[in-house]
Amino acid sequence: MRVSPLLLALALGGACATAVAAPAPTSAEWSARERKQLVQYEVALAAPESRWLEIVMTVEQPRGRRSDVALPAWIPGSYLIRDFARNLDGIEVTDVAGVSLPAERLDKQTWRIGHGGKSFRARYRVWADEPGVRTSVVDDRHATLNGAGLFLYLVGETARPAELRFTGLPKDWTVHAALPQPTPGTLRAASYDVLVDSPLELGTPVVHAWDEGGARIELVFSAPAGSNADPERLARELKPLVHAFAVAMGGLPTSRYVFLMLADEKGDGGLEHADSTLMRVPRDMFQDDGGYRRALHLAGHEFFHLWNAKRLRDAALVPYDYAREDYSRLLWFHEGFTETIENQMLVRAGATTPDEFLRELAGAWTAYLQKPGRNHVPLTQASVEAWVKQYKPSPGHHDTTISYYEKGHLAGVCLDLELRLRSHGKGSLVGLFRRLMTSHGARGKGITFDDVVAAASAEAGSDVRDFFRRYVEGTDELPLPAQLARMGVEVEIRAPSASESSPLAARRKQGWSGLLFNDSGIRSVALGSPAALAGLLPGDEIVAVAARRTRTAEEAAERLMDHAPGQSVEVALFRGGRLLQRTLTIAEDPRKLVRFAVSPTAESAVRALRDAWLSTSPK
């Protein structure tokens, strides 16, 4: 979506103060010491339609007689080795006079430069053709850039300040990021860590800005191919959500925060950064209120990372090791608990009613109970295994683990209720985060598992280590239903078919095969299920059920569920090119639906606890 500068200058009206082209934040000149340490990057976009970014890295005062430079293998916040160096081409190194210097490639992502103590320049280009919140893409309409995949760093010297300059930008393009921008197209970062923690959007986005407690908040909305979103509405609905977080946490820990939102053909979520977030959402998802609600959920989750994960950072990830996997035992805390707070703040902001909150919580609990791997490994282990099981799971993943997002969120709800119940309403999960910000985040000190336990115990007024031993380091079933009952919330468990009005739909809800499908066939087979007993395997392609051809996985699932529990059915399938026949006996679905609702008969003290938990006030 291309918008003229005149339109960007129009007032928003309503909740947001102004809609303006983002001014370039000012910054003091580099000190003499900073200037000596400065690493400069120049990015040329003379031909963005080529997909190539031409980059020059300049180091004026290197240490010693040689330096190693490298490109990160991963991007913090997304625990997958991405090997960004595969997109890098043709590194050439010279001194500032243009005389060639030796550059030896040491491994897939590291080069050794023999500069003899002289200033040097490294020229290279990067192929940018991967849309997403963790990667970079450039074309004739816009550019979304993530520094981890673009900028070489001096190994062992990431504390050096950095300056980034763009040249050859198309005439109407502007640069948007959380970094100070003293002049158009030039940005400054206090260190390499800050540089690559600041995604950039270049092009002609719509920008809405407002003030929150003295901090400037910006929504930079980019839709290069068009979108059915109303950016003004997005900004208007974001404002009370940001305010709710600010009130809950006692103010914002930054003077400027930027929501970079890209509306594209596909959405792949968001990624947190210290003073910004980059989000990618489907461009046509805003046809109803539900689309805006999903956008608020995403924005709220990433915004709370302003505290959790970015300022409350696992001590094991300080500093980041960009060259290899960096393991954390606290991802359930950083991601799962962030989801817990996200949902609470949507209530505080008025975007979600208490009844809707309970319905969504019941839906999450229902889905959780249907995961056979939910108690297979502790959350701490699921966190460490993120590199291989969260981002590139094996076919057996479904039965042997659970997402630290999903279970971490529910564990966060349970801990919040535990703190409120033990402290008689004086403690809460938000209170835990405020304690940790005072003791660690405000001091730049990394947190540990024991720090989280200690803060929780202080918030509860008693030792809660046993909670973490059982539900975080252990695999005990989470106690949510019992806790909700103590909070004046009714818990109803029923068979899936009970909610269906159609007899056929009810019958299909009664049966269970233990199969999960994807587009190509069977994705997973639950342990001990009818499908497992019949010898079906992940990867099998079902082509007929009860002698009737099935053309899609969805149709195969429906034909199976046309049979009542106890009935046997013949299944034809292809496995590795062989046609096989198997007999599967449908079982009664062991999974149940859960409903949570406010109890009208709760005692006054319990109601007070519950109402404080479900409060719609941002205070």
TISEKE-668452 format. One record per residue (C-alpha): residue in one letter; residue number from 1; y, x, z. Coordinates in pm, whole numbers, plus 32768, in hexadecimal, padded with zeros to 4 digits. Example, Ala and Ser with C-alpha at 12.3 -4.5 7.8 and 13.67 -1.06 7.14 Angstrom:
BEGIN
NODE  residu  num     y     x     z
NODE       a    1  7E3E  84CE  830C
NODE       s    2  7F96  8557  82CA
***
This chain:
BEGIN
NODE  residu  num     y     x     z
NODE       m    1  8000  8000  8000
NODE       r    2  8146  809C  7F95
NODE       v    3  827A  8032  8056
NODE       s    4  83DE  8094  8007
NODE       p    5  84B8  8145  810D
NODE       l    6  8593  800F  8114
NODE       l    7  8474  7F31  8185
NODE       l    8  840E  8031  8288
NODE       a    9  8567  801B  8320
NODE       l   10  8551  7EA5  8361
NODE       a   11  8534  7E2D  84C5
NODE       l   12  83E3  7DA6  852F
NODE       g   13  845A  7C93  8610
NODE       g   14  8377  7BFC  8719
NODE       a   15  82BA  7CED  87F4
NODE       c   16  830B  7E33  8741
NODE       a   17  845D  7ED6  8754
NODE       t   18  8485  7F6D  85FB
NODE       a   19  83CD  7FB6  84BA
NODE       v   20  8453  80FD  8436
NODE       a   21  83E8  8230  837C
NODE       a   22  837A  831E  848F
NODE       p   23  848E  841D  84D2
NODE       a   24  8434  858A  84E4
NODE       p   25  8415  85E1  8657
NODE       t   26  84EB  870A  86B0
NODE       s   27  8465  8845  874F
NODE       a   28  8507  897B  87DE
NODE       e   29  84ED  8AB7  8710
NODE       w   30  83C4  8B96  874E
NODE       s   31  8407  8C9A  8859
NODE       a   32  83F5  8E08  87F5
NODE       r   33  82A0  8E25  889B
NODE       e   34  821F  8CEC  87ED
NODE       r   35  82A4  8D66  86A0
NODE       k   36  81DB  8EA8  86C4
NODE       q   37  809C  8DE5  870C
NODE       l   38  80D7  8CD8  8607
NODE       v   39  7FCA  8C7C  850A
NODE       q   40  805F  8BCE  83DB
NODE       y   41  7FAE  8AE4  82EC
NODE       e   42  8035  8A6E  819F
NODE       v   43  7F8B  894E  80EB
NODE       a   44  7FDF  890B  7F80
NODE       l   45  7FA9  87AF  7EED
NODE       a   46  8042  87E3  7D96
NODE       a   47  7F1A  872F  7CF5
NODE       p   48  7E80  8646  7DFB
NODE       e   49  7DB0  8595  7CF2
NODE       s   50  7CE5  86D8  7CCC
NODE       r   51  7C57  86AD  7E2E
NODE       w   52  7C98  881F  7E76
NODE       l   53  7D7F  888F  7F8F
NODE       e   54  7E12  89EB  7F5E
NODE       i   55  7E41  8A8F  80B5
NODE       v   56  7EE2  8BD5  8121
NODE       m   57  7EB1  8C59  8283
NODE       t   58  7FAA  8D65  82F0
NODE       v   59  7F82  8E3E  8427
NODE       e   60  80AF  8F21  845C
NODE       q   61  8037  8FE6  8589
NODE       p   62  7EBA  8FF5  859A
NODE       r   63  7E0C  90A9  86B5
NODE       g   64  7D4F  91EC  867F
NODE       r   65  7CEE  9266  8527
NODE       r   66  7C14  9143  84BD
NODE       s   67  7BFC  8FCE  8504
NODE       d   68  7AF0  8EC8  84DD
NODE       v   69  7B5E  8D78  8452
NODE       a   70  7A81  8C43  844A
NODE       l   71  7A7B  8AD3  83F2
NODE       p   72  79F3  89E7  84FE
NODE       a   73  7890  8963  84D7
NODE       w   74  78E8  8817  8580
NODE       i   75  7A0F  8746  85EF
NODE       p   76  7A3C  86FB  8765
NODE       g   77  79EA  8593  87BC
NODE       s   78  78DA  8578  86B3
NODE       y   79  779F  862F  8717
NODE       l   80  7707  8696  85CC
NODE       i   81  7701  87E5  851A
NODE       r   82  77BF  8798  83DA
NODE       d   83  77D5  88F6  8345
NODE       f   84  7936  88C6  82C5
NODE       a   85  7924  8A1D  821F
NODE       r   86  784F  8988  810A
NODE       n   87  7996  88FA  807D
NODE       l   88  7A4F  8A48  808A
NODE       d   89  7A6F  8B15  7F4B
NODE       g   90  7AF0  8C6A  7EE9
NODE       i   91  7B89  8D14  8016
NODE       e   92  7C6B  8E35  7FAF
NODE       v   93  7D22  8F12  80AB
NODE       t   94  7E55  8FEB  8071
NODE       d   95  7F67  908C  813B
NODE       v   96  80C2  8FF0  8123
NODE       a   97  810F  90D5  7FFC
NODE       g   98  7FE8  9045  7F3C
NODE       v   99  7EFD  9170  7F5E
NODE       s  100  7D92  9102  7F7A
NODE       l  101  7CE3  912B  80C9
NODE       p  102  7B6B  912E  8106
NODE       a  103  7ACF  8FE2  8176
NODE       e  104  795C  8FE0  81CA
NODE       r  105  78A4  8E98  81FC
NODE       l  106  77DE  8EB6  8341
NODE       d  107  7735  8D60  8341
NODE       k  108  775F  8C05  82B0
NODE       q  109  78B7  8BD3  834C
NODE       t  110  793E  8D28  83BB
NODE       w  111  79EF  8E44  8300
NODE       r  112  7A51  8F9E  8382
NODE       i  113  7BA1  901A  8304
NODE       g  114  7BF5  918B  8309
NODE       h  115  7D70  9188  8323
NODE       g  116  7DAA  92D2  83D9
NODE       g  117  7EA0  922B  84C2
NODE       k  118  7F7E  91AC  83A9
NODE       s  119  7FEF  9046  8369
NODE       f  120  7F03  8F8E  8280
NODE       r  121  7EE2  8E54  81B4
NODE       a  122  7D9D  8D9C  816E
NODE       r  123  7DA3  8CB9  803E
NODE       y  124  7C94  8BBA  8001
NODE       r  125  7C62  8A57  7F8E
NODE       v  126  7BA9  8931  8026
NODE       w  127  7B03  880F  7F6F
NODE       a  128  7B7C  86CE  8015
NODE       d  129  7AB4  85A6  7F99
NODE       e  130  7A17  850D  80D0
NODE       p  131  7ACA  83DA  815F
NODE       g  132  7A9E  83B0  82D4
NODE       v  133  7B32  83EC  842B
NODE       r  134  7A83  853E  844F
NODE       t  135  7AB8  85C8  82F1
NODE       s  136  7BC8  85EB  81E8
NODE       v  137  7C17  8541  809F
NODE       v  138  7D35  856A  7FA9
NODE       d  139  7D7F  84AC  7E6A
NODE       d  140  7EA6  8431  7DA1
NODE       r  141  7EF5  831E  7EA0
NODE       h  142  7EE3  83C7  7FF5
NODE       a  143  7E41  84D7  80C5
NODE       t  144  7D8A  84BD  8211
NODE       l  145  7D5C  8615  82A9
NODE       n  146  7C97  8695  83D3
NODE       g  147  7CED  87FB  842B
NODE       a  148  7B92  885F  84A5
NODE       g  149  7B13  8853  8341
NODE       l  150  7C43  88FE  82A9
NODE       f  151  7CDB  8A10  837D
NODE       l  152  7C3D  8B61  83C5
NODE       y  153  7C6A  8BE2  8527
NODE       l  154  7C7B  8D3C  85BD
NODE       v  155  7B39  8D60  8682
NODE       g  156  7B8E  8D94  87F0
NODE       e  157  7CFF  8D4B  87B7
NODE       t  158  7D1A  8BD0  879F
NODE       a  159  7E31  8BD0  88A3
NODE       r  160  7F28  8C57  879F
NODE       p  161  8037  8B5D  8736
NODE       a  162  8022  8AD4  85D4
NODE       e  163  8111  8A56  84CE
NODE       l  164  80A5  8978  83AD
NODE       r  165  8171  8948  8271
NODE       f  166  812F  886A  8144
NODE       t  167  81AD  88BA  7FE8
NODE       g  168  81A0  8802  7E9F
NODE       l  169  818B  86A8  7F3D
NODE       p  170  81B9  8584  7E4D
NODE       k  171  8321  8512  7E55
NODE       d  172  82F8  83DB  7F2C
NODE       w  173  81F2  8461  801D
NODE       t  174  8235  849B  818F
NODE       v  175  8166  854F  8298
NODE       h  176  80F1  849A  83D2
NODE       a  177  804F  8537  8505
NODE       a  178  808B  8558  867A
NODE       l  179  8101  86C1  864E
NODE       p  180  8275  8711  8669
NODE       q  181  8312  8716  850F
NODE       p  182  845D  87D5  8527
NODE       t  183  8494  87BC  83AF
NODE       p  184  83EC  86D8  82AE
NODE       g  185  8298  8765  8251
NODE       t  186  8291  886D  8365
NODE       l  187  81CC  8831  84A6
NODE       r  188  8198  88FE  85E0
NODE       a  189  8074  891D  86D0
NODE       a  190  8064  89D7  8819
NODE       s  191  7F0A  8A5E  87C1
NODE       y  192  7DF2  8A46  86C3
NODE       d  193  7D49  8947  87A9
NODE       v  194  7E7E  886A  8793
NODE       l  195  7E98  889C  861B
NODE       v  196  7D38  8823  85D0
NODE       d  197  7D58  8710  86D6
NODE       s  198  7E6C  8672  8605
NODE       p  199  7DF5  85B4  84CF
NODE       l  200  7EF0  8577  83BB
NODE       e  201  7F34  845C  82CB
NODE       l  202  8003  84AB  8197
NODE       g  203  8080  83A9  80A2
NODE       t  204  8155  8270  80BC
NODE       p  205  80D0  81B5  81ED
NODE       v  206  817C  809E  82AC
NODE       v  207  81FD  811A  83FC
NODE       h  208  824B  8040  8529
NODE       a  209  82D1  80DE  8667
NODE       w  210  832D  8069  87C4
NODE       d  211  8375  80F1  8920
NODE       e  212  8282  80E2  8A45
NODE       g  213  8315  8164  8B88
NODE       g  214  83E0  826D  8AD4
NODE       a  215  82C3  82D6  89ED
NODE       r  216  82D7  829B  8876
NODE       i  217  81A9  81DF  87EE
NODE       e  218  816C  81D4  8676
NODE       l  219  807F  8111  859A
NODE       v  220  8059  81C0  844D
NODE       f  221  7F9F  80CE  836A
NODE       s  222  7F1F  814C  821E
NODE       a  223  7E71  8073  811A
NODE       p  224  7E72  8137  7FD3
NODE       a  225  7DA5  8030  7F1B
NODE       g  226  7E41  7F03  7FC6
NODE       s  227  7DD4  7E37  80F4
NODE       n  228  7DE8  7CD6  817A
NODE       a  229  7E6F  7D5D  82C4
NODE       d  230  7FC7  7D0C  834B
NODE       p  231  803B  7E59  83E4
NODE       e  232  8152  7DA8  849D
NODE       r  233  8054  7CC9  854D
NODE       l  234  7F7D  7DF6  859F
NODE       a  235  80A5  7EA3  8641
NODE       r  236  810B  7D67  86F8
NODE       e  237  7FAF  7D3D  878D
NODE       l  238  7F8E  7EAF  87DF
NODE       k  239  80C9  7EB0  88B2
NODE       p  240  8044  7DE5  89DE
NODE       l  241  7EFC  7EA6  89CF
NODE       v  242  7FB0  7FF4  89E9
NODE       h  243  8081  7F63  8B05
NODE       a  244  7F49  7EF1  8BC0
NODE       f  245  7EB9  8050  8BB1
NODE       a  246  8004  80E9  8C1F
NODE       v  247  801E  8002  8D4B
NODE       a  248  7EB3  8034  8DB1
NODE       m  249  7ECD  81B0  8D9F
NODE       g  250  8028  81D2  8E35
NODE       g  251  80D6  8235  8CF2
NODE       l  252  8083  82F7  8BB8
NODE       p  253  8037  846D  8BC4
NODE       t  254  80ED  84AE  8A7C
NODE       s  255  8247  8473  89ED
NODE       r  256  81BF  840D  8899
NODE       y  257  807E  836E  881E
NODE       v  258  801D  831E  86B6
NODE       f  259  7F1D  821D  8640
NODE       l  260  7EB8  828E  84E2
NODE       m  261  7DFF  8168  8444
NODE       l  262  7D69  8181  82E8
NODE       a  263  7CF4  803E  8245
NODE       d  264  7BF1  80A5  8144
NODE       e  265  7ABD  8022  808F
NODE       k  266  79E5  8079  81BB
NODE       g  267  7A24  80A7  832B
NODE       d  268  798E  81B9  83FF
NODE       g  269  7A3D  8180  854D
NODE       g  270  7B31  826A  85F2
NODE       l  271  7B4E  83C4  8687
NODE       e  272  7C16  841D  87BA
NODE       h  273  7D23  8526  87D0
NODE       a  274  7E0C  8595  88E7
NODE       d  275  7F41  84DF  8863
NODE       s  276  7EB9  8411  8744
NODE       t  277  7D8A  836C  86AC
NODE       l  278  7D0F  834E  8548
NODE       m  279  7C66  8201  84FE
NODE       r  280  7BC1  8188  83BD
NODE       v  281  7B82  8014  8396
NODE       p  282  7B0D  7F39  8274
NODE       r  283  7C41  7EDA  81AF
NODE       d  284  7BE3  7D69  818F
NODE       m  285  7B6E  7D24  82F2
NODE       f  286  7CB2  7C79  8357
NODE       q  287  7C69  7B25  82BD
NODE       d  288  7C60  7A83  8418
NODE       d  289  7CAC  7AC4  8587
NODE       g  290  7B5E  7B72  85AF
NODE       g  291  7BCC  7C90  84D0
NODE       y  292  7D02  7CD0  85A0
NODE       r  293  7C2F  7CB7  86DA
NODE       r  294  7B42  7DC5  8658
NODE       a  295  7C6C  7EA1  8606
NODE       l  296  7CEF  7E75  8769
NODE       h  297  7B9E  7ED1  87FC
NODE       l  298  7B97  800E  872E
NODE       a  299  7CFF  8069  877B
NODE       g  300  7CD0  8023  88ED
NODE       h  301  7B9B  80FF  88FF
NODE       e  302  7C46  8223  8854
NODE       f  303  7D86  81F6  891B
NODE       f  304  7CD6  8219  8A6B
NODE       h  305  7C58  836B  89F3
NODE       l  306  7DC2  83D1  8A2B
NODE       w  307  7D40  83F9  8B8F
NODE       n  308  7BC5  83FE  8B82
NODE       a  309  7B33  851D  8AB2
NODE       k  310  7C81  85B8  8A4C
NODE       r  311  7D2B  85F2  8B9D
NODE       l  312  7BF9  85A8  8C71
NODE       r  313  7B21  869C  8BB0
NODE       d  314  79C4  8715  8C02
NODE       a  315  79E5  8871  8C96
NODE       a  316  78BD  88D6  8BBC
NODE       l  317  7997  8899  8A88
NODE       v  318  7AB7  8974  8B00
NODE       p  319  7AF8  8A28  8A1F
NODE       y  320  7A54  898F  88ED
NODE       d  321  7956  8A66  8839
NODE       y  322  799D  8A12  86CE
NODE       a  323  7883  8AEA  864A
NODE       r  324  7758  8A2D  86D5
NODE       e  325  76E7  8901  87A3
NODE       d  326  77B3  88CF  88DF
NODE       y  327  76E1  880C  89DA
NODE       s  328  775E  870C  8AD3
NODE       r  329  76A5  8640  8BDA
NODE       l  330  77CC  8552  8BFA
NODE       l  331  77DC  8496  8AAE
NODE       w  332  776C  8354  8B5E
NODE       f  333  78A7  8380  8C31
NODE       h  334  7991  83E4  8B16
NODE       e  335  7918  82DD  8A1E
NODE       g  336  785C  81D2  8ADF
NODE       f  337  7959  81B1  8BFA
NODE       t  338  7A71  81B5  8AFA
NODE       e  339  79D4  8082  8A5F
NODE       t  340  79CA  7FDF  8BB7
NODE       i  341  7B3D  8016  8BEE
NODE       e  342  7B8D  7FB0  8A87
NODE       n  343  7AF4  7E59  8AC2
NODE       q  344  7BAA  7E2E  8C0E
NODE       m  345  7CFB  7E85  8B75
NODE       l  346  7CCD  7D86  8A60
NODE       v  347  7CBC  7C82  8B75
NODE       r  348  7DED  7D15  8C24
NODE       a  349  7EAB  7D0D  8ADB
NODE       g  350  7E53  7BA0  8A9C
NODE       a  351  7D8D  7BF0  8962
NODE       t  352  7C48  7B7C  8A09
NODE       t  353  7C1B  7A61  8B02
NODE       p  354  7B3E  7A8D  8C37
NODE       d  355  7A3F  799D  8BA0
NODE       e  356  7A39  7A62  8A5B
NODE       f  357  7A12  7BA2  8B23
NODE       l  358  78E0  7B15  8BD4
NODE       r  359  784C  7A98  8A8D
NODE       e  360  7874  7BEE  89ED
NODE       l  361  77E0  7C94  8B22
NODE       a  362  76B7  7BA6  8B16
NODE       g  363  7686  7BF7  89A7
NODE       a  364  768A  7D6B  89F3
NODE       w  365  7590  7D3A  8B0F
NODE       t  366  74AC  7C67  8A32
NODE       a  367  74AC  7D73  8923
NODE       y  368  7470  7E82  8A26
NODE       l  369  733E  7DD2  8AB7
NODE       q  370  72A5  7DC6  895A
NODE       k  371  72AD  7F43  8938
NODE       p  372  7156  7FD2  898F
NODE       g  373  71EA  812B  89C3
NODE       r  374  72FA  80C1  8AB6
NODE       n  375  7255  8167  8BE5
NODE       h  376  7191  8276  8B33
NODE       v  377  7281  8394  8B81
NODE       p  378  73A4  83B8  8C77
NODE       l  379  7505  838F  8BF7
NODE       t  380  754B  84FC  8C40
NODE       q  381  742E  855E  8B57
NODE       a  382  749C  8468  8A4A
NODE       s  383  75ED  8514  8A5B
NODE       v  384  755D  866F  8A22
NODE       e  385  7482  85E9  8907
NODE       a  386  75AA  8551  8850
NODE       w  387  75A3  8668  874E
NODE       v  388  744C  85FE  86D0
NODE       k  389  7414  8498  8743
NODE       q  390  7568  83EE  8734
NODE       y  391  75D9  846B  85E1
NODE       k  392  7495  84B8  8528
NODE       p  393  737D  83F8  85D7
NODE       s  394  7211  840C  8573
NODE       p  395  7154  82CD  8515
NODE       g  396  70C3  82C2  8676
NODE       h  397  721A  82CD  8716
NODE       h  398  7223  8155  8751
NODE       d  399  7105  8163  884B
NODE       t  400  715E  82A2  8902
NODE       t  401  72CF  82A1  8952
NODE       i  402  740B  81CF  895C
NODE       s  403  7570  8211  88FD
NODE       y  404  7643  82A3  8A14
NODE       y  405  7756  81BE  8992
NODE       e  406  7688  8083  89C8
NODE       k  407  75DE  80D4  8B11
NODE       g  408  7707  819E  8B88
NODE       h  409  77E6  806C  8B5F
NODE       l  410  76FC  7F91  8C2B
NODE       a  411  76D3  80A2  8D32
NODE       g  412  784F  80AB  8D42
NODE       v  413  785A  7F33  8D82
NODE       c  414  7754  7F5E  8E92
NODE       l  415  7812  807A  8F36
NODE       d  416  7957  7FB4  8F29
NODE       l  417  78AD  7E90  8FD9
NODE       e  418  780B  7F7D  90D4
NODE       l  419  795C  8014  912D
NODE       r  420  79FF  7EBF  9152
NODE       l  421  78E4  7E32  9225
NODE       r  422  78CC  7F5F  930C
NODE       s  423  7A43  7F7E  933E
NODE       h  424  7A7D  7E06  935E
NODE       g  425  7B5F  7E0E  922F
NODE       k  426  7C25  7F49  9280
NODE       g  427  7B6E  802A  9189
NODE       s  428  7B25  8010  9016
NODE       l  429  7AC6  80D7  8EE5
NODE       v  430  7C34  80ED  8E80
NODE       g  431  7C78  817C  8FDB
NODE       l  432  7B6E  8284  8F9D
NODE       f  433  7C1F  82F3  8E60
NODE       r  434  7D70  82FF  8F0E
NODE       r  435  7CDA  83DC  901E
NODE       l  436  7C48  84C9  8F1D
NODE       m  437  7D90  84D9  8E60
NODE       t  438  7E40  8542  8F9F
NODE       s  439  7D3B  8643  9006
NODE       h  440  7CDD  86CA  8EAF
NODE       g  441  7D86  8636  8D7C
NODE       a  442  7EEC  8676  8DEC
NODE       r  443  7E8D  87DC  8E43
NODE       g  444  7DCF  8828  8D02
NODE       k  445  7C8E  8859  8DC4
NODE       g  446  7B3E  87FE  8D27
NODE       i  447  7A63  8702  8DDB
NODE       t  448  78F5  8717  8E3E
NODE       f  449  77E9  8619  8E93
NODE       d  450  7825  865B  9005
NODE       d  451  7999  861C  8FD9
NODE       v  452  794E  84C1  8F4C
NODE       v  453  7864  8474  906E
NODE       a  454  7962  84EC  916D
NODE       a  455  7A7A  841A  90D7
NODE       a  456  7998  82E8  90CD
NODE       s  457  7935  831A  9239
NODE       a  458  7AA1  833A  92A1
NODE       e  459  7AF4  81FD  91E3
NODE       a  460  79D2  813F  9283
NODE       g  461  7A19  81BE  93E2
NODE       s  462  78AD  8230  9402
NODE       d  463  77B7  8318  9358
NODE       v  464  7745  828B  920A
NODE       r  465  7674  83B6  919D
NODE       d  466  753C  82DE  91A9
NODE       f  467  75CF  8201  9095
NODE       f  468  75EE  832D  8FAF
NODE       r  469  7499  83B2  9014
NODE       r  470  73EE  826B  8FB7
NODE       y  471  74B2  81F2  8E89
NODE       v  472  754E  8328  8DE8
NODE       e  473  7469  844B  8E40
NODE       g  474  7343  835D  8E62
NODE       t  475  72B1  8242  8D95
NODE       d  476  72B8  8119  8E85
NODE       e  477  7314  7FCD  8DE4
NODE       l  478  7488  7F89  8E05
NODE       p  479  74D5  7E8C  8F1A
NODE       l  480  75D4  7DBC  8E5B
NODE       p  481  7544  7C5B  8E93
NODE       a  482  7528  7C8B  900D
NODE       q  483  7687  7D1A  901F
NODE       l  484  771A  7BFE  8F55
NODE       a  485  7679  7B00  903D
NODE       r  486  772C  7BA9  9160
NODE       m  487  7872  7B90  909B
NODE       g  488  785A  7A18  906C
NODE       v  489  77D5  7A22  8F09
NODE       e  490  76AD  7949  8EA5
NODE       v  491  7595  79F2  8DE5
NODE       e  492  74BB  791C  8D02
NODE       i  493  738D  79A9  8C46
NODE       r  494  72E8  78D3  8B3B
NODE       a  495  7204  78EB  8A0E
NODE       p  496  72B5  7929  88C1
NODE       s  497  723B  77E1  8829
NODE       a  498  72E4  7716  8939
NODE       s  499  7435  773F  888D
NODE       e  500  73BD  76CE  8734
NODE       s  501  73E4  7568  86B8
NODE       s  502  7309  758B  8581
NODE       p  503  718C  7584  85C0
NODE       l  504  7158  7691  84B8
NODE       a  505  7265  776E  854C
NODE       a  506  71D2  7737  86A7
NODE       r  507  7075  7797  8630
NODE       r  508  70FA  78D1  858C
NODE       k  509  719A  792F  86D6
NODE       q  510  7055  78FF  8798
NODE       g  511  6F85  7A01  86E0
NODE       w  512  6F8E  7B7B  86EE
NODE       s  513  6EF9  7C86  860F
NODE       g  514  6F9C  7DBD  86A0
NODE       l  515  702C  7E21  854E
NODE       l  516  718B  7E90  84F7
NODE       f  517  71E4  7EAC  8389
NODE       n  518  72DA  7F69  82B2
NODE       d  519  7321  7F47  813E
NODE       s  520  71F4  8016  80D7
NODE       g  521  70EF  7F83  81C2
NODE       i  522  7081  7FA0  832B
NODE       r  523  7177  806B  83F8
NODE       s  524  70BA  806A  8543
NODE       v  525  6F87  7FD5  85EB
NODE       a  526  6F9D  7F85  875F
NODE       l  527  6E92  8028  8836
NODE       g  528  6D7D  7F34  8893
NODE       s  529  6E05  7E26  87AC
NODE       p  530  6D37  7D4D  86BF
NODE       a  531  6DA4  7E28  859C
NODE       a  532  6D3A  7F65  8653
NODE       l  533  6BE5  7ECC  86A8
NODE       a  534  6BBB  7E6C  8539
NODE       g  535  6BFA  7FD4  84CE
NODE       l  536  6D4A  7FA9  8423
NODE       l  537  6E23  80E1  8412
NODE       p  538  6F93  8133  83E3
NODE       g  539  6FD3  8163  8271
NODE       d  540  6ED9  805A  8202
NODE       e  541  6F5F  7F69  80FD
NODE       i  542  6EE5  7E03  812D
NODE       v  543  6EB9  7D5B  7FD9
NODE       a  544  6E02  7C1A  803B
NODE       v  545  6DCE  7B42  8171
NODE       a  546  6CB8  7A3E  8177
NODE       a  547  6C79  7A7B  8002
NODE       r  548  6DE6  7A32  7FAF
NODE       r  549  6EB5  7B41  7F0D
NODE       t  550  6FE2  7BBA  7FD1
NODE       r  551  70FC  7C5D  7F0F
NODE       t  552  71D0  7CDC  8032
NODE       a  553  719F  7D52  8195
NODE       e  554  7265  7C26  8210
NODE       e  555  7179  7B3A  8159
NODE       a  556  7049  7BEE  81E9
NODE       a  557  70D2  7BC2  834A
NODE       e  558  710D  7A4F  830F
NODE       r  559  6FB1  7A14  827E
NODE       l  560  6F12  7ABF  83AA
NODE       m  561  6FD9  79E7  849B
NODE       d  562  6F6D  78A9  83E6
NODE       h  563  6E2A  78D5  84AC
NODE       a  564  6E10  7864  8614
NODE       p  565  6DA5  7948  8733
NODE       g  566  6C2C  7977  872C
NODE       q  567  6C0C  794A  85B3
NODE       s  568  6B84  7A65  84DD
NODE       v  569  6C1F  7AB8  838F
NODE       e  570  6BB7  7B9A  8270
NODE       v  571  6CB6  7C9F  820C
NODE       a  572  6CB1  7D6C  80C9
NODE       l  573  6D73  7EB0  80CB
NODE       f  574  6DAC  7FF2  8011
NODE       r  575  6D83  8139  80D0
NODE       g  576  6DBD  8278  800F
NODE       g  577  6D71  81C5  7EC7
NODE       r  578  6C2B  8127  7F47
NODE       l  579  6C02  7FAF  7F63
NODE       l  580  6B74  7F4D  80B7
NODE       q  581  6B19  7E0B  8168
NODE       r  582  6B4A  7DD0  82DD
NODE       t  583  6B1B  7CA7  83C7
NODE       l  584  6C2E  7C6F  84C4
NODE       t  585  6C1D  7B73  85E3
NODE       i  586  6D72  7AED  8643
NODE       a  587  6DBE  7AFC  87BA
NODE       e  588  6EAE  7A34  888F
NODE       d  589  6FFF  7ADE  8895
NODE       p  590  701D  7B98  89E1
NODE       r  591  7193  7BC1  89B0
NODE       k  592  727C  7ACE  8A5C
NODE       l  593  73E1  7A57  8A30
NODE       v  594  74D3  7A85  8B50
NODE       r  595  7605  79B9  8BA9
NODE       f  596  770E  7A19  8CAA
NODE       a  597  7806  7917  8D28
NODE       v  598  78F8  78F1  8E49
NODE       s  599  7857  7838  8F6C
NODE       p  600  7929  770F  8FE1
NODE       t  601  7888  7716  913B
NODE       a  602  78CD  7880  919D
NODE       e  603  7962  78B9  92F6
NODE       s  604  7AD4  790F  930B
NODE       a  605  7A9E  7A7F  935E
NODE       v  606  79B1  7AA3  9238
NODE       r  607  7AA3  79EA  9154
NODE       a  608  7BB6  7ADB  91B7
NODE       l  609  7ADB  7C03  9157
NODE       r  610  7A79  7B60  900F
NODE       d  611  7BD9  7AF5  8FB4
NODE       a  612  7C5E  7C54  8FEF
NODE       w  613  7B4E  7CDC  8F0A
NODE       l  614  7B97  7BDB  8DFA
NODE       s  615  7D0F  7BDD  8E2D
NODE       t  616  7DE6  7B97  8CFD
NODE       s  617  7F0F  7C46  8D9E
NODE       p  618  7F5E  7DAA  8D30
NODE       k  619  7FC3  7DFB  8E94
***
